[in-house]
């Protein structure tokens, strides 16, 4: 199920539509991201900025890796 939050929903959508990640795995990464860094903090860190700050990219990578998402999938989701 797609998460309701702004950041969580956008991350989930990017993973599933652009990254080709299955919904269950995308939800795992989304839940992990939000569990380690609240949405308000991610927004304050510049997650919506272009380009995204490297510390935010690292949080996204780590959440993805912990759930079995590959770097290629993360790159596709970001593109």
N, C-alpha and C positions, 0 to 999 in steps of 0.2 A: 504494500500500500504506500502511495506517495505521501511523504511527510507534509505537514501543513505549514511549517515555517517558511519565511521568505528565502533565507539562505539555504536551509535544508531542502526545500522544494526545488530551488534552482540547481543545486548540486546534483540532486537525484535525477532531475530532468536531463541535465547535460550528460550524466553517466549513462543513462538508459538510451537516450536518443542519438547522441553523437558518439559515445564511447562503446556502444554495443554491449553494455554490462547488463546482466539479468536483473530484474527488479529486486529480488531478494538480496543479492550481493550489493546492489546500489543502496538499498536501505541499510544494510550493515555499515557501509562506509559513511553514510549520512548520519546515522545514529552515533557512530564512533566520533565523528567530527564534532557534533553538537555536545556530546558527553565530555569531550576534552576542552572545548572552547565554545562558550555560549554565543548565540547568534549576534547579540548586541556587541560583544567583544570583536567578533569577526568583521562586523560592519565598521566598527571603530578602527580596526587594523587596516581597512581598505580593501576588503574582499570584492567590492563592486568597482574598484578602480581598474583602469586600463592603462598600462599593464598592472597586473596584481603585484603587490609587494612580495618579495621572495619568502619572508616568514609565513605568509598566508599560503603560498604555493606548497611550502614544506608541510604545513598542517594538512592540506588536502592530500598530498602524496602519502603521508604516514597513515591517514585514515584509510585511504585506498589500499595501500600495501597490507595493512592489518586484516583486510577482508579479502585478499587475494586478487585485487585489481592490478593489472600490469601497468607499467609506465606508458606503453603504447596506447592503452585504453584511456589513461588519464590525459595523454597528449591529444588524443582525438576529442575527448570531452571538452578540453580547453579551447580547441580550434574552431 
